[in-house]
């Protein structure tokens, strides 16, 4: 079946689904057509990322995906990474740390056989970060010609992944991640979205950084508003669970107020906490030293589930991140993974018992 016919088929299914929702809202008041997100099952997700060319195609990866499903995970975000040299470089390219297309096909096929639904979420990282001063949010230029050249390179990368997503029937495709400066160039993104729609018939999302989601102007052209939700919860030392929940309550109200203006279902395209003392105050920071603190990580997970999980505007959540090694993590591990830690038990408890 060619791409045109596949896209047409997807559009027919989408039309029928929408018609069903409208008729249901007329015949049964319990089915309120507004807001539409009431009809969306929660995406119980996990991020799955590697920085090796063939790791997704390994036996270890296959086993790790099986373990993932045992926790009640239903969606997996697969995250290959491309690179550019500096924040003001215009060429985007693969390295030996970029997942090969063969390995991506393998991991998508394996995930599908396990009844997992898939988001393909390409990342872009810098080779030279100037000792950590710059990151992908800083990618940008002073000259319009430089912007044009960068977007040509970015479009080539992203359309290739969009075509793969269509070929593999991927449910959701993420068009960009945490590109805060670049996201100000709205016309380029709108043009890119139109080109993606021409070759890919699934759902589209952009993953904004937690401090930038309200600045995105092209949400209306996407199916979901994505937030990489590394919101700081408290600056207290050794915070209680209630301190963490109070932190989430403030952010929850801000997001709810913003959502009322856009009525766009929201995905937390990333959310996570390291097992360190700064997990609640700076959850985006990679651990650099100190002792592991799995308790505060687990409490941060609990605070989310007990304050945000049941919000109607939330369409799904993807925890950062799951490792291809089933023995990864552990109570003495300071990194983001919840594997073999108390946080894993928190995920399993809520993913398996949720009615959404």
N, C-alpha and C positions, 0 to 999 in steps of 0.2 A: 504493500500500500504506500503511495507516495505521500509526501508531507502535506500537500494540499488536501487530500482526502482525509488524512488523519486529523488535520485541524478542523475540517468541516464536521467530522464526527464528534470532536470534543465540543464544538459550538452547539450542536444539536442536543447533546447531553446536558450542557449548561442551561440551554433554553428550557428544556423539559423540567429540569430541577427547579428553575425559577418559577415556571408556571405552576408546578405542584405547590410551592410555598405560597403563592398568591391565592390559589384556590383553597388551600388549607386554612389560610387566615380568614377567608370569607365564610367558610362552612363551620369552622371551629374557632371560637374566640380565644381558646387556650393557646392557639398558634398565632402569636402576634407577629406580623410581618416586619414590624419595627421593634428593635433593631435586628437586622438579618443575622447577626452573630449568634443569636439564640439557637439557630439551627445548625451551627457548626460544632461538631464534636471536638473536644479539646485535643490538641496535638501534644501527646505525651512524648516529648522528644529528648534527644541526646545528640550533642556534637561529636563527630568522629573525624579526627584530624591526624594526619601523619606528615612527616617531613623527610620521607624517603621515597625514592622513585617507585619501588615495587612492593612496598609494605602492605598496601591494601589487598594485594593478591596472595598474601601469605596464608599458610595454614593457621598461624596464630591469630590472624585477623578473623578468619572464618569462625574459629572457636570463640573469640571475644564477642562477635555479633550474636552468637547463640546465647551467651551469658546475658547479653543486653536484653534480649527478649524475655528472659526469665524474670526481669524486674518489672515487667508491665510496659516497657518502652514500645511505642507503636510507630514513631517517626524517628529517622536518623538523618542528621545534617552532615553530608559528606563535604569535606573542606580541603580541596587542593589549593596549592599556593604558587603563584607566579611572583616575579621579583622585578624591581628596578633598582638601579645603583644608589641613587640619592633621592631626596624629596623633590628635587627639581630636575630629575632626569626624565627624558621623554620616551625612552625605549623600555618596553615591558617584555620579559623573556622567561623561558623555563630554565631551571637549573637541575642538577642531580637530586635536589630536594623537592622537585615538583613531581607529583604523582603522574605516572604514565597513563595514557588513555587506556591501555590494556588493563592496568590495575583498577582503574575507575570502572570499566565495564564489568570486571570481575566482582568488585565489591557491591556494585548496584545489583547485579544478578544474584549474588549471595543474599543480600539483604531482602530482595524481592522474594526469594524462595522461603525466607523466614517470616513472610507476611509483614515485613516492615515497609512503610511508606517513606518516601525519600524527598529531601530537599538537597539540591546541589548548590553549594555556597562557596564559589571561588573567592580566595583571599589574595591580596596584593601586599607584599612586604618590601621593606628596604634592606638592601645589602649593607649600606653604610648609614648608620643611624646617628652618627656624630655623638658617640658615647651615650646613646639613649635619649638625646635631646629631641630628635625627630622620629616620627612614626607615620603610618599611612594617612592619618588625619591631616598631616601637614603637606601632603603632596599638592603642589600648585605652582603657579607661574605669574609673572608680572605682565608678560606679553601675550596677546591674544593668539598670535601665530604659534606660540609654544603650547598653549592650551589645545589648539586644533591638532597639533602633531601628537600630543599625548593621548587625546581622545581617539585618534585614529588607531593608535597602538592598543588602547584599552578596548575599543570596539572589536578589533580583530580577535583579541583573547576571549571576550565575553560572548561573542556570537558563536565561536567554536564550541564553547561549553553549552550554549543554548541549543545548538544543533544536536549535541550529544544527549542533552536532556530530552529532547523530542524523540530521538531515536530509541532511547531507553524508557520512554513513558514515565519520566520523573514527574512527580506530582507538583513540586514547587521549585522554582528557580530564583535564586537570589542574584540580583543584578549588580550588587556592590556592597562593600562592608566597611563602615567607619571611615569613609572618604570625606571628612567634614569640609575641608576647603574645596575640594573638587565638586562637592554636591551643590555649591553655590552657583555653578554654571548650569542652570536649569534647562536651557534650550538644548544643550548637548544631551542631557539625560532624556529629555522628552523624545528627541529624535532617535536615541538608542532604544528606548522602550518600544517605539513603533517598529523598529527593525527587528527586535526580538520577537514581537507579536507575530511577525510575518513568517517566522520559522518555528515558533514554539507555542503550543496550545495549552499549556498548563498554567498554574497560578504564578504570579510574580510578586516579589517582595524586595525591598531594599533594607539593609541592616544598618540603621543609624546608630551612632554612638549615643550613650545615655544622656549626654549633655547637649545633643544637637537635634533631637527628633522634631522639636517644634520649629526648626528653621528650614526643614525640607519643604519645597514648594511643588513637588511632583507626585505627592501621595495619591492624588485623584486618578492617576494613570496606572496605578498598581492595585493588586487585589488585597494586599495586606500592608500595614505599616509595621515595619520591623524595628525593634529597639534592642541593642546589645545592652542589657540592663544591669550594668555595674554601678548601681546607685549606692553612694555611701550611706550607711544606716546610722552610725553613731561614732563619735570620737572618744567615747568612754573606754577606759582600760578595763578589761574583763567584764564586758557588758552582759546583762542578764537577757534571757529570751524576751522578756517584756520590753527591754530597751530596744532590741532589734525590731520587734513588732511595731513599736512606736515610730521608728525610723521609716519603716515601710508604709505606715499609714499616711505620712505626709506625702511621700512620692505617689502613693496610690490615688490620693485626691487630686494631685496635679495632673496625672495621666487621665483620670476620669473626666476632669474638666476639659482638657484638650480634646479627648475623644468625642465629647458631645458636639464639638464644632466640626469634626471631620466625619464621624460615623464610619470610620474605617476600622475593621477588625485588626487587633494588634497581636503580633507575635513577638515574644521575647526570643529573638533569633539567637541570642546568647545570654546566659546568666550563669554566674559561678562565683565561687569563693575558694581561695587557697586555704590550706590548713595551717594558718599562721595567725599571730596576734593582730595583724593589721587587716584581717579578712573583712571586718565590718566597716572600717574607716576608709580603706582604699582597696576595694575588692578587685580592681583591675591590675594591681601590681603583682608581678611574679615574685615569689619568695627569693630572698637573697641571703638569708641566714636566720639563725635562731632555732628554737625548738619547734617541732610540729605541734599543732593544736587542733586535733580533729574535733574536739567538742565545740569550739566556736564555729567551725565550718558546718557541723551538723545543725547547730542552733540557727545559723543563717538560713539554711535550707528550711528548717521548721518555720521560721518567721515568715518566709515567703508563702509557704503552703497555708499557713493559718491566717494570713491577711489578704493575699492577692489571688490565690489559686481559683477561687470561685467567682471572681469578678466577671460579669457578662461580656465586658469589652475584650477580655483576654481570650484569644483563639488558640494559643499554644505556647509552649516553653521548651527551650533547648538548652540543657545544662552543658557547661564547658568544663571538662571534656572527658570522653571515654577513650581508653588506650587500647591498642591492638593486642596487648599482652594481658591475658586474664589474671596474671599475678601482680599487675601494676598496683600502685597505691600502697595501702596498708596504714596502720595507725601511726607509723613513724615517718610517713611521707608528707612533705610540706607543700606539695604542688596542688594544682586545681582538681585533679581527678577525684571523684568520690569513691573510686573502686576500693573494695575491701576496707572501707571505713564506715563509721557510723552514718555518714551522709548517704551512703548507698542504701541503708535500711530505711532512711526517711523517704527517699525516692520510691522505693518499692512499696512502702506502706500506702503512700498517697496515689501512686499510679494504679495500683491494683484495686483500690477501694473507691476511686472517683466514679461518680455517676455520669460525668460529662464525657 
